[in-house]
Amino acid sequence: MKPGPLHAFLAGDGKDDTGRGLTDVLAFGNARIEGVHDFIQWCFPLHEASLAVPGAPVLTRAEADAIRADRAALAGLRAGRDRMMRFYRETDGWLRTHDHNHLRITRILHALRDLLGPEEARTFHAFVLARNAEAGAPINSSSLRYWASALAGD
């Protein structure tokens, strides 16, 4: 069976809609991660359509199962997580009341929980909460509730 586009992308064998592979995205500098808005749907796929990027791929049940069974795809997902953690560690612009990165974090939590399991999602959640606390807790309560809901699988 040929892997779906999200599976192939995460496994390092496919390209996104703009011709970028996972290694290209992982090599983005922090300014590019902040400014480019169409990569996150590929690195952290969900079962529902993106409202931010119409036409972004939607994760099917079969493709999710294939990703979970493929060590290369799981490694790609973890590499994406690690790159985003580095971005959130090295930048502070998202540490404010409202920011598009809050939506990204919700997406990341959902994808990690779905594809890697609740422990991986809890680790990422604890990391962003600690960064928020270090910054004096500027993130709004609605974003924090969305993150907790994503962690719970709601």
N, C-alpha and C positions, 0 to 999 in steps of 0.2 A: 504494500500500500504506500503510495506517495504521500509524504507529509504535507499537511496544510501549510499555508503561508506563515502563520504565526509560529507553528512548530519549527519549520525550516529556519525562520529568522532567529529564534532563540537557540537553536542547535548550531548556529553559525554557518548554515548552508544556504540561507535565503536572503533576499533583499526586501526592504520595505517599498512602499509605493513610489518613493523618490530615488530608488536605486542604492540606498545605504544598507550595509550589512551591520550586524550587531557590533563588530569591532570598530566600525566607523563611528557609531553612536557612543560607544564606551570611550572613545578618544576625544569626544567633545570637551572643550574647556568649559569652565563654569559659566562664562558669559553666554556661550552658545546654548548650554542646557537651559539657562534662564530665558533666552530669547526664542528658542525653537519650540514649537508647540505640537508637532506632529510625530514625535518619536515615542512618547510615553505610552501610547496605545499599543505599540508594537512590543515594547519591553515588558509591559505589565497588562496583558490582555484580559478583558472581561467578557462575560456572557451577554452583555447588553451594549447597544450602540453608544458611541461617544457623542455627547451633545456638543462638545468643544470642537471636534474634528469630524464633520460629516464625511461618511465614506470610509472611515477607519475600519479595519477588520474587526469582526466580532468573533469571539471564541466559541466554537461549537463544543458540545459535550465530547464528541469523538476526538477532536483535536486536543482538548484538555486532558483526556485519558492518555493520548499519545505523548503529550509533553511530560506528564507525571511518570511515564514508563521509560523515558529517554534521559540517560545521564547527561548527555551533551546539552539538551534543552534545559534541564534543571540547572546545570552549571551556568548556562547563559543567563537564566533568570536570576541566579544568585550574583552573577557579575553585574547585572543591571542594578540590583539592590545595593550592592557595594558601591557602585558609582554614584547612586543617588544619596547614599549615606555620606559619602565624601563631599558631595555638593552641599548637603544640609549642614555638615560639620564646618565647611570652609566659608560659607556665606551666611549673612544675617538678614538679607532683604526680605526673606519670607517670614521672619519673626516680627510680625506686626498683626494688627487686628484682622485685616482682610488681605489675602494674597492668592493668586492663582495656584501657588504651590500647595495650598491647603487641599485643593481638589486633587492635585497629583498625589498627595500623601494618602488621601482616601482611596484612590485607585490602587496605589501600591499595596496598601493593607489588604484590600479585597483580593488582589491577584496573588499575593503571598499566601494568604490563608487558603485560597482555593487550590493553588498549584503546589505549594511547598508544605502547607500545614499550619495549624494555629500557633505552634511554637515560634516558627520563623516570623509570623506576623506580630506576635507579642514582643519579640526582640526589637523589631523595627519600631513598633509603637512606643516601647520604653525609651528608645533612642530619641525619637522626635519630642516626646514629653520632657525628657531631660534637657534637651536644647531649649525648649520653651521655658522651662523653669529657670535655667541659667540666664535667660534674657529678661527675666522679670515677669514671665507669664503674659505676654502681649496678645496671644492668639485668642480669638473670640470663642465663647462657649459653644456656639453652634458647630464650628469646625471640630472642636474637641469631642462633641457628641457624635458627629459623623465618623470620626476616627474610631471611637469606642464601638459604634454600631458595626463598622466594617470588621473590626477585630472579632466581634461576636458572631459575624456571619449573617447579619441582618441586611 
